[in-house]
Amino acid sequence: MPSSPMSAPPSTLVGRDRELGVLHEQFVAALAGEGRLVLVGGEAGIGKTALVETLGREAEAQGALVLTGRCYDLTQTPPYGPWIGLFGQYLRADRRPSPPPVFAQRGTLGPVASKAALFREVSDFFTAAAAERPLMLVLEDLHWADPDSLDLLRNLAHDLAGQAILLVATYRADELTRYNPLHALLPLLVWEAGATRLDVRRLDAHDVHALVTARYRLPAPDSARLGAYLARRTDGNPLFLGELLRTLAEEQVLRSSDAGDVLADLRDVRIPLLLRQVIDGRLARLGAAAHSLLAVAAVIGQEVPLDLWAEVSGAEEETLAEALERAKEARLLEEWAEGNRTHFVHALIREALYEGMLPSRRRRLHRTVGETLAARSDPDADAVAHHFQVAGDERAFPWLIQAGDRAQHAYAYVAAGDRFEAALAILELGDTTIGERAWLLWRLGRLRRFSDPLKAISHFDEAMEFARQASDQILIGNSLLDHGMLLHQLGHGRLGIRDMEAGVATLRILTSADQLRLRHMPALLEVADKLAAEATSANCC
């Protein structure tokens, strides 16, 4: 039986001469020791990754080391998440420099002495590595990056000059609202580091027709008919186009024969207009059991550890292996070389599965994933907190605090503040003590006092109010001190001195029980007094 013409994805790009030319030019400059930063933007599915992967193959062919880190939505990326992934690809060889200690353990972030030290170690590492071999560093889907990863990108971009490094970052332009931290960073990267912005546009009708004629041996009338059909249905989006072609092939509307390719009557095929409908059609052909298992995978995340997938789904090993194999054949999933995890081919595929579930089922699965991760020997606090949060489960609270502590100890103050804000929202909904809320508000004030002083003052005000209700003299004294110092910093000298004096007076008359409690204050109440300048830079973008 003749094979399907869509048994493999396209091996060449069409309509991308301009974009490939820009990328090639930047890579040649990097090879010559003139480090470059390229920002590749465009809508979802427009082909940003395909462009970068094409350049990556060229770079590897010319002896460059290509390292990629990715960001994912529907999950809370931990501090420096894409950089952790990028360094995870770095395999130490005899002549390669050792990675920075903070990124030396694959898949996790090591101890951070300070943010400045982390940035310096990363910069020194890439300088040493590029001296041995040209580097191409890729950060994918940067619109989902955590602020601390963006800070590291900005710092590294300043150090590219004079080095054989090409740094490429991709992002969805349609996701960049003014509230997204990348929105403000992009012009700064162009201004400060001379970054090149490359906007990837949709394919026009001529490009779509060129793709059809390059890939299929169709008579001219059929080639024109297929090209016009694809251009009309996909609006030039390459991902939509590829998925639609696969659907046509699977339904034998577009098939191979000994004499060449054959195109049937397109009017007889009910082809969906949106990508989600295309994916739903392919999922339906996998069968209900495989579809259900893939939905579980979509809740787990973009990357899916096979042992976690099996535990959450309750599926037998053979059943899961069969579902994975069928999903791979359908180009929905790909398996890592290590054989212990899989990932969705494209984020949009996962989104279609995720959003296609009933909200009640999503919440149940998130709760199960959270419980499963929490029971493990070394759980990731961010991941556990995220799943409990989405499930509407109050057990997210201690995990958010733990994740915030970890971020704060890594000098990732913005991420820490975000985790504590989320924890505070849970406290406001649940039946909690006034004291818990007061201490959390105080911690938030401490974290926000450099990046958002007015918000920090509001947090200190609320903390004092609840502390007085709870008769917590330690917290009243600390809140008065911080409130006064911040007022003084903002130019309200008299008011600031008044509050600071009141805070000192409160702490001087602590009871013996409070003094003992102060000496044994748990780590939850530790504060980040040092490196204020770094706290400012953590939110500058």
Backbone torsions as a table, in degrees:
resi	resn	phi	psi	omega
1	MET	NA	130.9	-178.6
2	PRO	-59.9	143.1	-179.5
3	SER	-76.0	158.2	178.9
4	SER	-71.9	141.3	178.0
5	PRO	-69.5	-9.6	-178.2
6	MET	-109.2	30.1	-178.4
7	SER	-70.1	-14.6	179.2
8	ALA	-143.9	152.6	178.9
9	PRO	-70.3	164.7	-179.2
10	PRO	-58.9	140.5	179.7
11	SER	-96.8	-12.3	-179.7
12	THR	-129.0	157.2	178.1
13	LEU	-102.9	144.7	175.2
14	VAL	-120.6	152.0	177.3
15	GLY	68.7	18.7	-176.7
16	ARG	-123.8	24.0	-178.6
17	ASP	-60.9	-42.0	-178.8
18	ARG	-63.1	-49.4	-177.8
19	GLU	-63.6	-43.8	179.0
20	LEU	-64.6	-35.1	178.4
21	GLY	-64.0	-42.9	178.8
22	VAL	-63.9	-46.0	-179.4
23	LEU	-63.3	-42.0	179.4
24	HIS	-62.8	-41.9	179.7
25	GLU	-61.4	-42.3	179.7
26	GLN	-67.8	-35.9	179.3
27	PHE	-68.6	-41.4	178.1
28	VAL	-60.4	-41.4	178.2
29	ALA	-62.9	-41.2	178.8
30	ALA	-64.1	-40.6	177.4
31	LEU	-59.0	-33.3	179.9
32	ALA	-81.3	6.3	177.9
33	GLY	90.6	12.1	177.8
34	GLU	-108.4	84.9	-175.7
35	GLY	-53.7	142.6	-176.2
36	ARG	-134.7	153.3	173.5
37	LEU	-122.3	126.7	179.6
38	VAL	-121.8	129.2	179.6
39	LEU	-108.0	110.6	-174.5
40	VAL	-102.9	111.7	-177.5
41	GLY	-117.9	160.0	178.8
42	GLY	164.6	169.8	-178.4
43	GLU	-71.6	167.4	179.4
44	ALA	-59.6	134.0	176.6
45	GLY	78.8	9.3	-174.9
46	ILE	-79.6	-13.6	176.8
47	GLY	108.6	21.0	179.3
48	LYS	-62.3	-46.6	-178.2
49	THR	-64.4	-40.2	179.4
50	ALA	-61.1	-39.9	177.7
51	LEU	-62.7	-48.5	-176.6
52	VAL	-66.5	-38.3	178.0
53	GLU	-66.0	-35.6	176.3
54	THR	-62.1	-45.3	176.9
55	LEU	-65.1	-37.6	179.3
56	GLY	-60.0	-39.6	177.8
57	ARG	-64.8	-40.2	176.7
58	GLU	-63.6	-42.4	-179.3
59	ALA	-62.5	-44.0	179.2
60	GLU	-64.4	-38.2	178.6
61	ALA	-63.0	-26.9	179.4
62	GLN	-98.0	15.4	171.8
63	GLY	92.3	5.3	-179.2
64	ALA	-81.8	152.0	172.7
65	LEU	-93.3	122.8	-177.7
66	VAL	-106.7	123.5	179.4
67	LEU	-125.4	136.2	-175.5
68	THR	-127.2	136.1	171.9
69	GLY	-124.8	144.2	-174.2
70	ARG	-127.3	152.0	172.2
71	CYS	-112.2	150.0	-178.4
72	TYR	-131.1	144.3	175.8
73	ASP	-87.8	179.3	-179.5
74	LEU	60.9	7.5	173.3
75	THR	-135.9	161.0	174.9
76	GLN	-96.4	105.7	179.7
77	THR	-65.3	128.9	179.0
78	PRO	-68.4	165.9	177.3
79	PRO	-53.0	132.3	179.1
80	TYR	63.8	26.8	-177.5
81	GLY	-50.4	-54.3	-178.6
82	PRO	-65.0	-29.9	178.0
83	TRP	-71.8	-35.3	174.9
84	ILE	-60.3	-43.0	177.8
85	GLY	-65.6	-39.7	-179.5
86	LEU	-63.7	-46.9	179.4
87	PHE	-69.9	-25.2	176.0
88	GLY	-63.1	-24.4	177.7
89	GLN	-81.8	-16.0	-175.5
90	TYR	-77.2	116.9	-179.6
91	LEU	-106.1	120.5	-176.7
92	ARG	-70.3	129.4	173.8
93	ALA	-117.0	176.2	-174.2
94	ASP	-56.8	-40.2	-173.1
95	ARG	-102.3	4.6	179.6
96	ARG	-90.9	143.5	176.6
97	PRO	-64.9	150.9	175.7
98	SER	-70.7	143.2	178.5
99	PRO	-67.8	161.6	176.2
100	PRO	-56.2	142.2	-177.2
101	PRO	-54.0	-36.1	-176.9
102	VAL	-65.8	-23.1	179.4
103	PHE	-114.1	19.8	-173.8
104	ALA	-76.6	-24.2	-179.7
105	GLN	-101.1	121.1	-173.8
106	ARG	-61.6	130.8	173.2
107	GLY	86.8	2.6	-179.2
108	THR	-148.8	164.4	-179.5
109	LEU	-102.4	126.3	179.4
110	GLY	-80.6	-177.3	179.2
111	PRO	-59.0	138.5	-179.4
112	VAL	-113.3	117.2	178.8
113	ALA	-68.9	-44.8	176.1
114	SER	-165.9	161.9	179.2
115	LYS	-64.9	-40.0	179.1
116	ALA	-62.1	-41.4	179.0
117	ALA	-64.9	-41.8	178.4
118	LEU	-58.8	-47.8	-179.1
119	PHE	-61.8	-41.3	-178.6
120	ARG	-65.5	-43.0	-179.7
121	GLU	-63.9	-41.5	179.4
122	VAL	-65.0	-44.0	179.5
123	SER	-62.7	-44.5	179.4
124	ASP	-63.1	-38.4	179.7
125	PHE	-62.4	-49.6	-177.4
126	PHE	-66.7	-31.7	175.0
127	THR	-62.1	-46.1	179.6
128	ALA	-66.8	-42.5	-178.4
129	ALA	-65.5	-41.3	-179.4
130	ALA	-68.6	-24.7	176.2
131	ALA	-69.5	-26.5	178.9
132	GLU	-86.7	-34.9	-172.5
133	ARG	-162.6	137.0	178.0
134	PRO	-57.0	146.7	-177.4
135	LEU	-119.5	141.1	167.0
136	MET	-122.4	112.4	-178.5
137	LEU	-105.3	129.6	-176.1
138	VAL	-122.5	128.0	173.6
139	LEU	-117.0	111.7	-174.3
140	GLU	-93.9	142.7	174.7
141	ASP	55.2	55.0	-174.9
142	LEU	-68.9	-13.8	177.4
143	HIS	-66.5	-15.3	177.3
144	TRP	-101.9	7.3	-175.0
145	ALA	-73.2	150.0	173.5
146	ASP	-75.1	153.3	-176.3
147	PRO	-57.1	-33.0	-177.9
148	ASP	-70.5	-33.6	174.1
149	SER	-64.8	-37.7	177.6
150	LEU	-67.4	-37.2	176.1
151	ASP	-60.6	-43.5	179.3
152	LEU	-64.8	-39.5	176.2
153	LEU	-60.2	-46.6	-179.3
154	ARG	-61.2	-42.5	179.7
155	ASN	-64.2	-44.6	-178.6
156	LEU	-67.2	-34.7	-179.3
157	ALA	-59.3	-31.6	179.7
158	HIS	-69.3	-21.2	-173.8
159	ASP	-100.9	7.7	-175.1
160	LEU	-75.0	-29.2	-175.6
161	ALA	-56.9	132.9	177.6
162	GLY	81.2	9.6	-179.3
163	GLN	-124.9	152.1	-179.8
164	ALA	-84.7	65.7	-177.1
165	ILE	-133.1	128.5	169.4
166	LEU	-111.1	119.5	178.9
167	LEU	-108.8	119.0	-177.1
168	VAL	-118.7	128.5	177.8
169	ALA	-123.8	132.6	177.5
170	THR	-109.5	152.7	179.1
171	TYR	-158.6	155.1	175.0
172	ARG	-86.3	115.0	-178.6
173	ALA	-64.4	-32.7	-177.5
174	ASP	-75.7	-5.1	177.4
175	GLU	-96.8	-6.9	-172.6
176	LEU	-86.9	78.6	170.1
177	THR	-75.8	168.8	-178.4
178	ARG	-69.5	-10.5	177.5
179	TYR	-87.9	-10.0	179.3
180	ASN	-80.7	129.2	-177.4
181	PRO	-60.0	-27.0	178.4
182	LEU	-68.0	-27.4	-178.8
183	HIS	-56.6	-44.1	-179.7
184	ALA	-80.0	-25.4	-176.4
185	LEU	-75.4	-34.9	-174.3
186	LEU	-54.0	-52.8	179.6
187	PRO	-63.7	-30.2	177.1
188	LEU	-65.9	-39.3	178.4
189	LEU	-65.0	-37.8	177.5
190	VAL	-67.9	-43.7	-176.5
191	TRP	-71.2	-46.2	-173.1
192	GLU	-84.4	-37.3	-172.5
193	ALA	-114.6	3.8	179.5
194	GLY	64.9	32.1	-178.2
195	ALA	-63.9	148.5	175.0
196	THR	-98.2	124.2	176.5
197	ARG	-95.4	128.8	-179.0
198	LEU	-122.9	110.7	-179.6
199	ASP	-95.7	118.6	-177.8
200	VAL	-90.5	123.6	-175.6
201	ARG	-103.7	168.7	177.7
202	ARG	-68.4	153.4	176.3
203	LEU	-72.3	141.2	174.7
204	ASP	-89.3	176.4	-175.5
205	ALA	-60.3	-36.4	178.8
206	HIS	-62.4	-42.4	-179.6
207	ASP	-66.0	-41.5	179.6
208	VAL	-62.6	-42.4	178.0
209	HIS	-64.2	-37.5	178.5
210	ALA	-63.2	-37.8	177.3
211	LEU	-63.2	-44.9	-179.2
212	VAL	-61.4	-47.3	-177.6
213	THR	-68.3	-28.8	179.7
214	ALA	-75.1	-30.1	-172.0
215	ARG	-100.8	-22.6	-173.0
216	TYR	-125.5	146.9	175.4
217	ARG	-97.1	70.9	-178.8
218	LEU	-104.4	149.7	170.6
219	PRO	-58.4	152.5	-175.5
220	ALA	-53.5	-44.5	-179.9
221	PRO	-62.7	-41.2	179.6
222	ASP	-68.6	-37.3	177.7
223	SER	-62.0	-43.6	178.1
224	ALA	-65.9	-38.9	-179.7
225	ARG	-64.8	-44.1	179.4
226	LEU	-66.8	-41.5	179.7
227	GLY	-61.3	-43.9	179.5
228	ALA	-66.0	-38.6	179.4
229	TYR	-63.3	-46.7	-178.8
230	LEU	-65.5	-42.6	-179.6
231	ALA	-62.7	-38.2	-178.3
232	ARG	-72.2	-40.3	-174.7
233	ARG	-81.7	-30.3	-174.9
234	THR	-103.1	-13.1	-178.2
235	ASP	56.0	31.7	174.3
236	GLY	77.3	10.5	176.6
237	ASN	-82.9	117.1	-174.2
238	PRO	-60.2	-37.2	179.8
239	LEU	-66.9	-45.2	176.9
240	PHE	-58.9	-42.4	-177.8
241	LEU	-61.7	-48.5	-179.7
242	GLY	-62.2	-41.7	180.0
243	GLU	-66.9	-37.9	178.8
244	LEU	-67.0	-40.0	177.1
245	LEU	-62.8	-40.2	177.9
246	ARG	-63.1	-38.7	178.9
247	THR	-64.7	-43.2	177.9
248	LEU	-60.2	-40.1	-179.9
249	ALA	-68.8	-42.0	-178.6
250	GLU	-64.6	-31.7	178.8
251	GLU	-92.1	10.2	175.7
252	GLN	62.1	20.6	172.9
253	VAL	-76.6	-32.7	174.9
254	LEU	-120.7	114.1	-173.9
255	ARG	-145.0	163.5	179.7
256	SER	-96.8	149.6	172.5
257	SER	-139.4	172.0	-179.6
258	ASP	-61.8	-29.4	-177.3
259	ALA	-89.0	-5.2	-177.7
260	GLY	136.1	-171.7	-179.8
261	ASP	-83.3	151.8	-175.8
262	VAL	-127.7	135.3	177.1
263	LEU	-116.4	122.3	179.3
264	ALA	-83.0	-175.2	-178.9
265	ASP	-72.2	115.0	-177.1
266	LEU	-69.8	-23.7	-178.1
267	ARG	-68.5	-21.0	-177.9
268	ASP	-86.4	-2.5	-176.6
269	VAL	-107.8	128.2	178.7
270	ARG	-89.9	81.1	-178.6
271	ILE	-86.3	128.7	-179.6
272	PRO	-65.4	151.9	-178.5
273	LEU	-85.4	-29.9	-176.8
274	LEU	-106.4	152.4	-178.7
275	LEU	-58.5	-39.3	-178.9
276	ARG	-59.8	-37.4	178.8
277	GLN	-68.6	-35.1	176.2
278	VAL	-63.5	-46.1	-179.3
279	ILE	-64.5	-41.8	178.7
280	ASP	-59.3	-39.7	178.5
281	GLY	-63.6	-40.6	179.2
282	ARG	-70.3	-35.7	178.3
283	LEU	-65.4	-38.9	-179.6
284	ALA	-61.2	-34.2	179.7
285	ARG	-72.4	-15.3	177.1
286	LEU	-77.7	-20.1	-177.3
287	GLY	101.0	156.2	-174.7
288	ALA	-63.3	-38.0	-176.9
289	ALA	-65.8	-47.7	179.7
290	ALA	-65.6	-39.4	178.1
291	HIS	-59.3	-43.8	-179.2
292	SER	-64.0	-40.4	179.4
293	LEU	-67.0	-37.7	178.3
294	LEU	-67.0	-32.6	176.3
295	ALA	-63.6	-39.5	175.9
296	VAL	-61.9	-42.8	178.6
297	ALA	-61.1	-38.4	-179.2
298	ALA	-64.4	-33.1	177.0
299	VAL	-71.4	-37.8	179.9
300	ILE	-61.1	-45.0	179.1
301	GLY	152.6	-179.0	177.7
302	GLN	-65.9	-41.3	172.5
303	GLU	-101.0	137.3	-171.3
304	VAL	-128.1	104.9	172.7
305	PRO	-62.6	131.6	-173.9
306	LEU	-65.7	-35.6	-179.8
307	ASP	-67.8	-37.1	177.6
308	LEU	-68.6	-40.6	178.4
309	TRP	-59.0	-44.9	-179.3
310	ALA	-65.4	-42.3	-176.7
311	GLU	-67.7	-43.0	-178.1
312	VAL	-70.8	-41.2	-176.9
313	SER	-78.4	-24.7	-176.2
314	GLY	73.4	13.6	-177.0
315	ALA	-79.8	148.2	174.1
316	GLU	-67.6	154.9	-177.1
317	GLU	-57.1	-42.8	-178.2
318	GLU	-67.7	-39.4	178.5
319	THR	-63.0	-43.2	-180.0
320	LEU	-67.0	-40.9	179.6
321	ALA	-63.1	-38.4	178.9
322	GLU	-67.2	-42.6	178.1
323	ALA	-63.2	-40.6	178.9
324	LEU	-64.3	-41.8	-179.2
325	GLU	-64.2	-43.2	179.9
326	ARG	-67.5	-37.5	178.5
327	ALA	-67.6	-35.1	176.7
328	LYS	-66.7	-41.8	178.4
329	GLU	-63.4	-33.3	-179.9
330	ALA	-84.3	2.8	179.4
331	ARG	61.5	37.9	175.0
332	LEU	-100.0	-37.0	179.7
333	LEU	-125.4	154.9	169.8
334	GLU	-129.3	149.1	-177.5
335	GLU	-105.8	140.1	176.9
336	TRP	-69.2	153.6	-177.1
337	ALA	-60.1	-32.4	-179.1
338	GLU	-66.9	-20.2	177.6
339	GLY	79.4	11.5	-178.2
340	ASN	-110.4	-0.7	179.3
341	ARG	-155.9	161.3	177.4
342	THR	-131.8	169.5	176.4
343	HIS	-149.5	154.5	178.6
344	PHE	-71.8	140.2	-177.6
345	VAL	-60.2	-37.4	179.4
346	HIS	-144.5	146.4	-178.8
347	ALA	-59.3	-32.0	-178.8
348	LEU	-65.5	-29.8	177.4
349	ILE	-66.0	-44.7	177.6
350	ARG	-63.3	-41.8	179.8
351	GLU	-60.6	-40.4	179.9
352	ALA	-63.2	-43.2	177.8
353	LEU	-64.4	-45.4	-175.8
354	TYR	-63.9	-48.1	-177.0
355	GLU	-75.3	-14.6	178.5
356	GLY	-81.0	-7.5	-180.0
357	MET	-88.0	154.6	171.8
358	LEU	-65.2	138.5	179.8
359	PRO	-54.2	-36.9	-179.4
360	SER	-64.1	-37.8	178.6
361	ARG	-70.1	-39.6	177.7
362	ARG	-57.9	-45.8	-178.7
363	ARG	-62.6	-42.5	179.1
364	ARG	-61.0	-44.1	-178.8
365	LEU	-67.4	-41.1	177.0
366	HIS	-59.8	-40.2	179.2
367	ARG	-63.3	-42.8	-179.9
368	THR	-65.2	-42.8	178.3
369	VAL	-61.8	-44.5	178.7
370	GLY	-59.4	-45.1	-180.0
371	GLU	-64.6	-39.0	-179.1
372	THR	-67.0	-44.5	179.3
373	LEU	-66.7	-39.8	-177.8
374	ALA	-64.4	-28.3	-177.6
375	ALA	-80.7	-6.1	-177.7
376	ARG	-79.3	163.7	-173.0
377	SER	-66.9	-33.7	-178.2
378	ASP	-136.6	70.4	-174.1
379	PRO	-70.6	150.0	174.3
380	ASP	-84.1	115.0	-174.7
381	ALA	-61.2	-39.5	179.8
382	ASP	-61.3	-44.7	-177.9
383	ALA	-66.5	-44.9	180.0
384	VAL	-62.0	-46.5	-179.4
385	ALA	-60.1	-43.1	-178.8
386	HIS	-59.0	-48.2	-176.0
387	HIS	-66.5	-40.5	176.6
388	PHE	-66.4	-37.8	178.2
389	GLN	-59.4	-51.8	-177.5
390	VAL	-63.7	-30.9	178.6
391	ALA	-76.1	-7.6	-176.7
392	GLY	70.7	28.8	-176.0
393	ASP	-99.9	126.3	-177.4
394	GLU	-66.4	-11.0	176.2
395	ARG	-66.6	-8.4	175.3
396	ALA	-64.4	-25.8	-172.2
397	PHE	-56.2	-57.7	-177.3
398	PRO	-63.5	-30.3	179.5
399	TRP	-73.3	-34.4	174.6
400	LEU	-65.5	-39.9	176.5
401	ILE	-62.6	-44.0	179.2
402	GLN	-63.0	-42.3	178.5
403	ALA	-65.4	-39.0	177.3
404	GLY	-64.7	-41.0	176.7
405	ASP	-59.6	-45.0	-179.2
406	ARG	-61.9	-43.9	179.4
407	ALA	-64.2	-41.3	-179.1
408	GLN	-64.6	-40.8	179.3
409	HIS	-68.2	-20.8	175.2
410	ALA	-91.7	9.1	-178.7
411	TYR	62.7	23.8	175.2
412	ALA	-95.1	74.0	-169.3
413	TYR	-67.5	-34.8	179.4
414	VAL	-64.6	-46.3	178.9
415	ALA	-62.7	-40.9	179.2
416	ALA	-61.8	-45.0	178.8
417	GLY	-61.1	-39.7	179.0
418	ASP	-62.4	-41.5	-179.6
419	ARG	-65.8	-41.8	-179.1
420	PHE	-69.2	-35.1	175.7
421	GLU	-60.7	-44.1	179.1
422	ALA	-64.1	-39.0	177.7
423	ALA	-64.5	-39.5	179.0
424	LEU	-62.7	-38.8	178.2
425	ALA	-61.1	-36.3	178.2
426	ILE	-69.4	-39.9	178.0
427	LEU	-60.2	-40.0	-177.6
428	GLU	-67.1	-24.5	-179.7
429	LEU	-88.9	-27.2	-173.4
430	GLY	-98.6	179.0	179.7
431	ASP	-91.9	91.0	-174.2
432	THR	-123.7	166.5	179.2
433	THR	-78.3	153.5	177.0
434	ILE	-63.4	-36.0	-178.4
435	GLY	-62.0	-43.4	178.2
436	GLU	-57.8	-45.7	-178.3
437	ARG	-64.9	-39.5	-178.8
438	ALA	-63.1	-47.5	-179.1
439	TRP	-64.5	-37.2	180.0
440	LEU	-67.8	-39.6	176.9
441	LEU	-62.8	-39.4	178.4
442	TRP	-63.3	-44.2	178.6
443	ARG	-61.2	-40.8	178.1
444	LEU	-63.2	-40.9	176.9
445	GLY	-59.8	-42.4	178.3
446	ARG	-61.2	-41.1	-178.3
447	LEU	-71.7	-33.8	-174.0
448	ARG	-92.8	-1.9	-168.5
449	ARG	-67.4	-21.2	177.4
450	PHE	-97.2	-38.7	-176.4
451	SER	-81.0	-32.9	-178.1
452	ASP	-146.5	76.3	-173.3
453	PRO	-57.3	-39.8	-178.4
454	LEU	-65.1	-40.4	177.1
455	LYS	-65.8	-36.9	179.7
456	ALA	-64.7	-41.6	177.5
457	ILE	-59.7	-41.5	178.0
458	SER	-61.7	-41.2	178.3
459	HIS	-63.4	-43.1	179.9
460	PHE	-64.7	-39.3	177.9
461	ASP	-59.5	-47.2	180.0
462	GLU	-65.7	-39.5	179.9
463	ALA	-60.7	-42.7	179.2
464	MET	-64.0	-41.0	-179.5
465	GLU	-60.5	-47.9	-179.4
466	PHE	-70.9	-34.3	179.1
467	ALA	-64.0	-38.4	177.9
468	ARG	-66.3	-39.1	178.0
469	GLN	-63.9	-33.2	-179.2
470	ALA	-90.5	-0.5	-178.1
471	SER	54.3	40.8	-179.7
472	ASP	-96.1	93.7	-175.3
473	GLN	-66.7	-33.1	178.3
474	ILE	-61.0	-47.6	-177.7
475	LEU	-71.2	-35.5	177.2
476	ILE	-60.7	-46.6	-179.7
477	GLY	-62.9	-46.0	-179.8
478	ASN	-65.0	-40.2	-179.2
479	SER	-66.0	-40.5	177.4
480	LEU	-63.1	-43.8	178.5
481	LEU	-59.2	-51.1	-177.7
482	ASP	-65.7	-40.2	178.8
483	HIS	-61.7	-44.0	-179.8
484	GLY	-66.2	-43.1	179.4
485	MET	-62.2	-38.1	-178.8
486	LEU	-71.6	-39.7	176.1
487	LEU	-61.1	-41.8	178.8
488	HIS	-62.7	-41.3	179.2
489	GLN	-62.6	-32.7	-178.3
490	LEU	-86.7	3.9	174.9
491	GLY	98.7	5.2	178.6
492	HIS	-99.2	71.7	-170.0
493	GLY	-59.6	-51.5	-176.6
494	ARG	-61.8	-45.9	179.8
495	LEU	-63.4	-39.3	-179.9
496	GLY	-63.9	-46.1	179.9
497	ILE	-63.8	-38.2	178.4
498	ARG	-58.5	-47.5	-178.1
499	ASP	-68.2	-38.6	-179.9
500	MET	-64.6	-42.0	178.0
501	GLU	-63.5	-39.6	178.1
502	ALA	-65.3	-38.1	178.3
503	GLY	-65.2	-44.4	178.7
504	VAL	-62.8	-43.4	-180.0
505	ALA	-61.7	-39.1	179.5
506	THR	-64.3	-42.9	-177.2
507	LEU	-73.8	-21.8	-179.6
508	ARG	-76.6	-19.5	-176.3
509	ILE	-112.8	30.3	178.2
510	LEU	-64.6	146.1	173.7
511	THR	-68.9	163.0	178.8
512	SER	-60.9	-35.1	178.9
513	ALA	-65.7	-42.3	178.3
514	ASP	-66.4	-37.5	178.4
515	GLN	-63.2	-41.6	177.1
516	LEU	-63.9	-43.2	178.9
517	ARG	-62.0	-37.9	-179.3
518	LEU	-65.2	-37.6	-179.7
519	ARG	-69.6	-27.6	-177.6
520	HIS	-108.2	26.9	-179.4
521	MET	-60.3	129.2	-177.6
522	PRO	-67.9	164.0	-177.0
523	ALA	-58.6	-23.7	179.7
524	LEU	-57.4	-27.7	-173.7
525	LEU	-99.3	5.6	177.3
526	GLU	-65.4	148.8	-178.7
527	VAL	-122.2	160.5	-179.6
528	ALA	-103.0	88.0	-178.5
529	ASP	-82.3	-26.5	-173.3
530	LYS	-89.7	167.3	175.1
531	LEU	57.7	52.3	179.9
532	ALA	-64.3	-33.9	-180.0
533	ALA	-62.7	-35.3	179.2
534	GLU	-70.5	-32.8	176.6
535	ALA	-63.0	-35.5	177.9
536	THR	-66.9	-45.8	-178.0
537	SER	-67.7	-24.0	-179.6
538	ALA	-63.4	-22.2	-179.8
539	ASN	-119.6	12.7	-175.8
540	CYS	-71.5	-18.1	-177.5
541	CYS	-107.3	NA	NA
